[in-house]
Amino acid sequence: MQQLPHQYRVQASGPDSGDLRVSSQSVSDLTIAAPAEFDGPGDRWSPETLLVAAVASCLIMTFRSIAKASRFDWTSLDCHVDATLDKAEDGRRFTAFAIQADLTVPEEGMETRAQKLLEKAEKLCLITNSLRGETHLQIHVGTTAKNG
């Protein structure tokens, strides 16, 4: 990891209506539109869906790092996030993120350690740590081991 602080630069541009173009150095541009809930087309990434995607992907990447440092073997991690945007005292904002983490490990007997590492990943995830909405993590650990 590079020394902190890290700097991230993104540029967004668009006309008076319609899609926006978001760009950042060394990555493909994205087309962004308002979500259906805000009268957008609903078939493109929106700022809201990008934020929720950041929560899900950050949890997986944080878990990757922790698992590697802990020498913990795992097969796959699926992360589903349901986010709630609601009225709050200070205006509209995301008030809650329900995170469902489904982890697959190679053999039985790894479930307790897997759960602890996932809980640690949630606590260290820089995206959820940067948000004000409450997060609730639900974990399911399964195995790819075949019973003979």
C-alpha positions in Angstrom: 0.0 0.0 0.0 1.2 3.5 -0.8 1.8 6.0 2.0 -1.2 8.0 3.2 -2.8 10.3 2.4 -4.2 8.9 -0.9 -5.8 11.3 -3.4 -8.6 10.3 -5.8 -9.7 12.5 -8.7 -12.9 12.1 -10.7 -14.4 14.4 -13.2 -18.1 14.5 -14.0 -19.6 16.5 -16.9 -22.9 16.7 -18.7 -25.4 18.9 -20.5 -28.5 20.6 -18.9 -30.4 17.3 -19.0 -29.7 13.6 -19.8 -26.7 11.5 -19.0 -23.5 12.5 -17.4 -20.0 11.2 -18.2 -17.8 10.3 -15.3 -14.1 9.8 -15.8 -10.9 9.2 -13.9 -7.4 8.6 -14.9 -6.6 5.0 -16.2 -10.1 3.7 -16.0 -13.0 3.5 -18.5 -15.5 6.3 -18.4 -19.0 5.6 -17.0 -22.3 6.9 -18.2 -24.4 8.1 -15.2 -28.1 9.0 -15.0 -30.6 9.7 -12.2 -32.2 6.6 -10.8 -35.9 5.8 -11.6 -36.7 7.0 -8.0 -35.6 10.5 -9.1 -37.4 10.4 -12.5 -34.3 9.0 -14.3 -34.4 6.2 -16.8 -33.4 3.6 -14.2 -31.2 1.6 -16.7 -27.9 3.2 -16.0 -25.5 3.5 -13.0 -26.6 6.4 -10.8 -24.7 8.2 -8.0 -26.9 6.2 -5.6 -26.2 2.8 -7.1 -22.5 3.6 -7.3 -22.4 4.4 -3.6 -24.1 1.1 -2.7 -21.7 -0.7 -5.1 -18.8 0.9 -3.3 -20.1 -0.5 0.0 -20.4 -4.1 -1.4 -17.1 -4.1 -3.3 -15.1 -2.4 -0.4 -16.3 -5.1 2.0 -15.0 -7.8 -0.4 -11.7 -6.1 -1.0 -11.2 -5.4 2.7 -11.9 -9.1 3.4 -9.4 -10.1 0.8 -6.7 -8.1 2.4 -7.5 -9.4 6.0 -7.8 -13.0 4.8 -4.5 -12.8 3.0 -2.8 -11.3 6.1 -4.4 -14.0 8.2 -3.5 -16.8 5.8 -7.1 -17.7 5.6 -8.2 -19.7 2.6 -11.6 -19.1 1.1 -13.3 -19.7 -2.2 -15.8 -16.9 -2.9 -17.7 -14.0 -1.3 -21.0 -12.7 -2.6 -22.1 -9.4 -1.0 -25.6 -8.0 -1.4 -26.4 -4.5 0.0 -29.8 -3.1 0.4 -29.5 0.6 1.1 -32.3 2.9 2.5 -32.4 6.5 1.3 -34.8 8.5 3.6 -35.6 11.8 5.1 -33.4 12.7 8.1 -33.2 15.8 10.3 -30.5 17.2 7.9 -32.3 16.3 4.6 -32.4 13.3 2.5 -29.5 10.8 2.9 -28.7 7.1 3.2 -29.8 6.1 6.6 -29.1 2.3 6.6 -27.1 -0.3 4.7 -28.2 -4.0 5.2 -25.2 -6.1 4.1 -25.6 -9.8 3.4 -22.3 -11.5 3.0 -22.3 -15.1 1.7 -18.8 -16.6 2.1 -17.8 -20.0 0.8 -14.8 -21.7 2.4 -13.0 -24.9 1.2 -13.8 -27.1 4.2 -15.9 -27.5 7.3 -14.6 -26.2 10.6 -13.7 -22.8 9.2 -17.0 -21.0 9.9 -16.2 -19.4 13.2 -12.9 -17.9 12.0 -14.5 -16.8 8.8 -17.3 -15.0 10.6 -14.7 -13.2 12.8 -12.7 -12.1 9.8 -15.8 -10.9 8.0 -16.8 -8.8 11.0 -13.3 -7.4 11.2 -13.6 -6.5 7.5 -16.9 -4.7 8.0 -15.3 -2.6 10.9 -12.3 -1.7 8.8 -14.1 -1.0 5.5 -13.1 2.5 4.6 -16.3 3.2 2.6 -18.7 2.2 5.4 -16.5 4.1 7.9 -16.9 7.2 5.7 -20.7 7.0 5.7 -23.2 8.2 8.4 -25.9 5.5 7.7 -26.0 2.5 10.0 -24.7 -0.7 8.7 -26.0 -4.2 9.6 -24.0 -7.2 8.6 -25.6 -10.6 8.2 -23.1 -13.4 7.5 -23.6 -16.9 6.0 -20.7 -19.2 5.6 -20.9 -22.3 3.5 -18.4 -24.8 2.3 -17.4 -26.4 -0.9 -16.3 -29.6 0.9 -18.2 -32.7 -0.3 -19.4 -35.2 2.3 -18.2 -38.6 1.3 
